[in-house]
Amino acid sequence: MMNNEKVKVSKKQFAEVLYYWLSGYLTKNAIKKSAKELGFKIRNNKDFSKIFEELFVLDMWLIVYTCEGVFEDEDKRNECLDIFHHLVYDRHIENKENSFNDWMMSISPRYVKYSKAMETKHPSTPLWVVANVINKRLFGEIKKDLSFQMKMVAHIGLFVEHLGKAIKQYDIE
C-alpha cells in the first residue's frame, strides 16, 4: 500500500477498529499500568473498578472527541460512533439491567463534562482542565499533584494524536 492510499472499510468495520483501539486500553494490565503511572494506588477490587470505570468512559469520549475533530462527514461519523457504542455495550457491559439507551444516558453527563472542560480557556491547555476533572473523580478532590496532571495531559494528547493519524488512514464507505 502506498503512503497516501487509504484502506476502504465499511462503517461497521471502522467501528470495529475503534472498538479494538479502545479494548487495547482496557486490559487488566493496561489499567494497572495506567494506575501506577498516574499514582493511583490499587489496593482492592473497588480501587481497580474505580480507575477502570474512569478510564473506560474517558477513552470512549476521547474516541468520540477525536472523530469529531477528524471526520468531515458528520452523518457518517455519527453512524460510525453509534455502531461503536453498540459494540462497546454488547461486548463490554456485563450487567445488562439497563438498556443501551439507559447506558448511553448514564455516560453522557461525563461526556458533556469532558467536552465543556475542553472548551475552557486555560493558560497552558484545556487538557489540563480535563485532567482536573479526572483527578477529582479519582481522588474525591483535586489532588495537587503536578505529576498526575502532566501524565494525564500526556495520555489524552497522545491518545488523540495517534488515533487521529490512524483514522486518517481509512476511507469509510
N, C-alpha and C positions, 0 to 999 in steps of 0.2 A: 504494500500500500504506500502510495506517495505521501509526503508530509502534509499536503493540503487536501488530500482526499478524505472525505468523511464517510463514516460507516452508516449505511442505511439501516434503520431499525423501525419497527412499529412502535406505537405509543406504549403498548404493553411491554415490549422488550426494553424500551427505555426506562419504564417504571421499575422493571426488574433490575436494571443497572443501578438505579437509585437505591433500591432496597438492598442490593448486595453491598453498596457503598456504606449504607447505614449499619448493616449487620457486622461489618468489619470493626466498627467502633463499639459494638455491644457484646463482644465475647467477655467471658468472665475475666480472662487475663487482661484484655484491653481496659476494662473498667478498673481492675485493681491497679494497673499501671498508671492510668489517669489519676486515680485517687492518690496514689503515692506521689506523683509529680506535683499535684495540687496541694499536698499537705493535708489531705482529708484522711483521717485515720479510720480504717475499717476494723472495728473490734467485734462486730457481731453481724448477724443477718440483717438486722434493722439498718445498720450503717451502710451495708452493701446495697440494700434496696433503695435507700435514700439517694445515694450518688448515682446508682443505675437509673433511677427514675428521672433525676435531673438531667443527666447526660443524654438519656433516651429522647426526652422532649426537646432539649436544646439542639441535638444533632438533627432531629427531624425538621425543626424550624430552620436550621442552617441550610438544609437541603431546599426548603421552600424559598428562603431568602436568596440563595444563590440562583435558583431557577428564575426567580423574579428579575434578577439583575442580568441574566444571560439571554433568556428567551425573548424573541421579538414578537412571536405569535402568542398572544395572551390566551386565546381559546385552547390552543394545542398544549400550552404549558399547564393550564388548569386541568385539562383532561389527564395529562400525564401524572400530575400531582394527586388527582383523585384516585387514579389506579394505584399509585404508590401508597397512599394512605390505606386503601383497602388491603393491599398486600401486607402492610405492617400489621393491621388489625387481624387479618386472617391467620398470619403466621407467628405473630409475637404476643398477642394478647390472649393469655391462657384463660382468664376469667371472663367469660362471655355473658355475664349477667347484664351488662349494658350493651345496647345495640351499637352498631357502627356510628350512627349519628350522635348518640349519647356520649360515646367515647370521644368523638371529634369535639363535641361541646365541652367536654372536660379538659381537653388540652388547649382549646382556643384562647382562654384567658392568658395562658403563658405565652402563646404565640404573639398575642397583642402586646403583652408587657415587653417582650424582647424587641418587637418592631418599634414600639414607642421609644425604647431605650436607644435604638439605632438612629432615631430622628433627633435625639438630644444633641445640642451643641456642647462639645467638651473640648478643653484646650488641647488635648492630645489626640483623642479619637473617640467616637461613640462606642467603640468596642469596650472601652473602659467602663461605660455605663452598663452595658450588658453584663460584663464581668461582675459589677457590683450587685446586679440582680441575682446572679447565680451565687455569689458569695453569701448574700443574705439568706437565700433559700437553703443553702447547705449548712451554714453555721448559726442561723437564727438571728444574727445581726451582722452588719458588715464588719468582717474581721480585718483589722488594719494590718494587712499582710501584702506588702508590695510584690513579693514573690508569687503569691496566688494570683493577684491581679495580672501580672505580666504573663504568667503561664496561661491563664485563661484567655487573655487577649491574643496570645500566640496561637492557641488551639483554634479559636474562632477564625482568625485571619488566615491561617494555613488551610483550614478546612475549606473555607470559601474560595481561596485562590486555587487550590488543587482541584476541587470539584468543578469550579468554573472552567478550568482548562479541559477537564475530562468531558464536560457537557458539550463543549465546542467541537469535539471530535465526532459528534453524532448528527446525522441528518434524519430527523424524525418524520416519518410519513404520515 
